Every structure is written in structure tokens, then in C-alpha cells.
Amino acid sequence: MIGGAMAATILVVDDEQDIRTYLRTLFAKHGYTVETASDGEEGLTVAQKTRPDLIFLDIMMPKRTGIMAYRRLKKDPDLGKVPVVILTGLSQYKSFFAQDFEQVPHPEAFVEKPPEPDELLELARKLVPVEAEK
Amino acid sequence: MAHDADDRVRVDPEGLVAQGERLVDLVPSAVSIQDLRFRIRKVNRTFRALFGDRVGEYCYEVYKGRKEVCLDCPMAKTFRDGKVHESEEIVRTTDGSVVQMAVRTAPLIGKNGAIRGGMEVATDISRTLASQQELVALGQAMASMAHYIKNIVTGLEGGMFVVEEGMESNDEDLLQEGWRMVRRNIERVTKLSRDQLYCSRERDPEFQEIDPNSLVCEAARLYRDKALKHGVDLHVELDDRLESARLDPEGFHNLMTNLLSNALDACVFDTTKERHWISVKTVLDPTGELVLEVADNGQGIPKNMCGEVFAEMFTSKGRSGTGLGLLVIYRVVCAHGGQVSVLSDEDVGTVFTVILPILKS
């Protein structure tokens, strides 16, 4: 941390433990504070508690909790402004999104799995500098 | 355009009608000539093979066992407008099998230009439809497989990254965590290839007299640690009276591991309960069959999906499953001449019951 600014917080929501560990290690190494959640419900709770600067959200989680979390995040008066990067294993994610999220603002970015670490870092840097204005 | 039967007799001094009839007999479709009351007047050989010699009976009786003309009957439309009509019909043949037929009806026009009857050509398309469904299933399988492999690759890449990070920063815990990720994903890809191989190869089961309880124990042993790690209790209850059965050990092992890994996934994915358990039970039932029951109190299968469980490539695990495991279960049970059923309640749990005949050599 430079000049007392707080490290930006990234929230990773994914039901796969491996992805959570991977992204946590990657972002922590590059100076971010990382929070994780294993489903959409928990993701919303953690987001409300920690007010992250950026959210990586897996959209395809059991019981559609990823989709539910995305809708609720984007409709939340405070959290609605937090950029969301959708992580997905779907190659046809854009058409999937067009069907499921017609009434909701689109996410800031999509990342198809398997993600490249450099791509993730670049996205994170673009959407939120390491030292975010809190 | 078709001709009137009376006309044909008159203009056919050289036996052309007989030749024509022989030709129609060779057509691999059920051909019938019907009068305006839908009564069958003439049929070809394929028709006779499928439905018997039903000349004189009504079309709707023969095809559908009905007492009156079917709704939306293509022949009725042909009688009304004199045009060719097509439809797909499900009919029952004399051997009791239900087949799907593509039906085409054409008018038979008399000398005065009036419709005097109709010709119906019905072609069995059940096989074509089955092949189409197989192609659709194959497409879905490829998509779901690609999806699943992407996850494994992500897990492996993530594992490598975490291992490297652990080495770089001399962090033993991180190193261990990364290594666990690598191991877990290698296990997943191994299981996937084993299931794929099991499903794709034409393998004759190799039956032998074996103690089914020992096979159940062996599989349960493989899953006990994994279950504990996820906080899932695994109970096994064996019926000692089951001494031996004629089973294909490799198939049975695959059956067990798939039932157990499904039960474990159902528990791991479930967020509605504090404690989870899997119970495995064998019973020698009074009719002398082996009953294997694998129950869990995991997330259950949504009601609207229950009917599809044994359709190829069914999965309720979103991107974490391929549905291949269920196909393996189904195939193994079929190879043993048994039955499998599933009872499930969303958020309550699932019970898979497999019943296998104990065939002794």
C-alpha cells in the first residue's frame, strides 16, 4: 500500500474450490485484498459486508444462484455500480446472456474458462486500480 | 396421379397390373388402398407383415385400434381436397410394438374425375428418429464434455500456478494446496476418460461368481476419506445372506463408484443442511434378487428433471457434471438384466435403487 491508500478488494464467487484458490492466490500476489464465496447467496452476503471494488462471478452455479446473484447485485442501489466480470465455461455465453438478462445491465466483461492469468490481471487493473479510492 | 382400379384392369392385357403389384410388394413401406369410408381394400406385402391381412377392416381400427376416424386424418383431408397430405403417426403393429410412421395419402380418381378412394403409404421412421436423437445426444454430450474439460484444465492451470507461487514464496501450505488441486483434477480427468471408455467401447461383460458385498466395500473404501474430507458420513450396511452372485466385477465397480460420486456431489453441492450422510445398503430380497440402495441427504433432483435422469447426458450439476456417470450406471444395470430407479426430493435427498438378478452359473 502506498500513501496509506487501502488495497482494492476483489470478490471471487465460484462454486469450484480450485477456481477460488487460483484467483485468490493470483490477485493476492498482485496486491489485492481477496474475498471468496462458494455460491450466489454467500456472494451477496460477502458483497454487502465487504463492499468489494470488483466482483468475479461464475454464472453457471448449481440452482442458478449465479444468475440470481448477478440480478440482485445489479439491482442493488449500492452494489449495482461495482463492476462484475462474468467467468464462464460456456462458449455461447453472449447469447445465453441475451436471453437471461434482457432487463439487467450487462456485465463489464466476460472471461471464458480456462482464464489466462495475464488476462485476469489486466482486466482487474483496467476495472479497478490496486489502490482503490474508498 | 393415381388411376382407378377398374381402368387398370381394362387397359392391362399383358399383365402389367400383376407386375405393378409385385413391384408395390417390394416397396419397404406399408401401402394400402382405401375406399371413401376408410375401409382397406388392398394392401402390399410390407403392410401384411406389419399389420396382418386386414383387408375389409377400417384403417383407424387397424392402425390405432379406434372405433372412428382419427382427428386430423390425412386421408380424410385427401378425400376433401383431392390433394396429397402427409403426417406422422404413432401406430401399433401386430407384434405389439409401437412404431412411428411417416404417412402420405394420395387420391384415386375415377373416370368421371371424382375421388373414389385413396392410397396410403406409411413408412416406419422410428429408426431414423432414433438416429436423429442419437445425433442430438451426441452433440449435447460433446458440448457438456467440452465444458467439463474446461473446468479440469482451469483446475490444473490454477493448481500449477498455486504450486509455483508456493515454491517462489517458500510457502509450504500454499504448495500443498496447489498440489491438492493438481491431484484432484488429475483424478477428475482419469475418471472422465474411464467413463468415456466404458460408454464408447463395445465390451461384453465378464461375469463371475463373486461376493457382491466385497465389491460394495471396496468401492465404499475408496470414497470414505473423500466423503469425510467434505464432512459427509458414509454408512455401509450389508446383508450377510448375500454370499455370491454372478456379476461383472468391472461393471459393478463402475456402477458403485458412479453412484457414490453422484451421492457425494449431491451432498457437497447442497447448501441447505449442516450435516450430510450417504448410506449404502445391500439386501437379499425375498424373491432372491440383489437390492443395492445408495441414499444421500444432498441437494436432490429438481422435480421437473426427475423423469429425465436416465436420458443420455442428464446432469443437474450445471457445469460440474457431464451426465456420463448416469449413463454408465444405466448400462451396467442393463448388462446385468436388472433395473434401476431413482426417488428424489429437491433439498431433501436422493435414493438410487438397483435391483439385479442373482444369476448363478
Interface residues (C-beta under 8 A of the other chain):
Chain A: D15 E16 D18 I19 T21 Y22 L23 T25 L26 K29 D39 E41 E42 M60 M61 P62 K63 G89 L90 S91 E112 K113 P114 P115 P117
Chain B: A146 H147 K150 N151 V153 T154 G155 E157 G158 G159 F161 V162 E165 L174 E177 G178 M181 R184 N185 F269 T271 Q299 S316 K317 G318 R319 S320
